Amino acid sequence: RGADLYGANLSEADLMGAYLNNASMIFANLGEARLSGADLSYAMLNGANLSNADLSPDGSINTNLRYAVLAGANLSNADLRYAEMQFSVLHNANLTDARMYRAWLDYVHWWDTICPNETNSNDNGYTCEHDLIDEDGIV
């Protein structure tokens, strides 16, 4: 709880089910990391590289993902309610059935991303903001 992993290189790390609540992973490299089932609540992932990381089926409730790179990330079924995702990059990411109710999505860069309702961001005006699943799991 509250680990200081600022700038750590955790690429390809197996962090499945890890308890990273309140961890500071600002600018950490988590590329291709396995974070499925990890508790990332209140974690600071500002500017982190999460390219091709697996954050399904659970994930980042109330997590700070500002400026994070989530290119190719698997966020299917992830809990991103209230996540701060401003300025993050979601290229080729999978958000199928992700719960993003009240996530902060200002200036997110969407490209060829599978939205929570399984549509493609490119077909939705380069966004998934209109297709978010609410707190009850309803689009």
Sequence and secondary structure as in RCSB ss.txt:
>XXXX:A:sequence
RGADLYGANLSEADLMGAYLNNASMIFANLGEARLSGADLSYAMLNGANLSNADLSPDGSINTNLRYAVLAGANL
SNADLRYAEMQFSVLHNANLTDARMYRAWLDYVHWWDTICPNETNSNDNGYTCEHDLIDEDGIV
>XXXX:A:secstr
   B TT B TT B TT B TT B TT B TT B TT B TT B TT B TT B  SS  TT B TT B TT B 
TT B TT B TT EEES B TT B TT B TT EEES B TTS BGGGGTS  GGG B TTS  
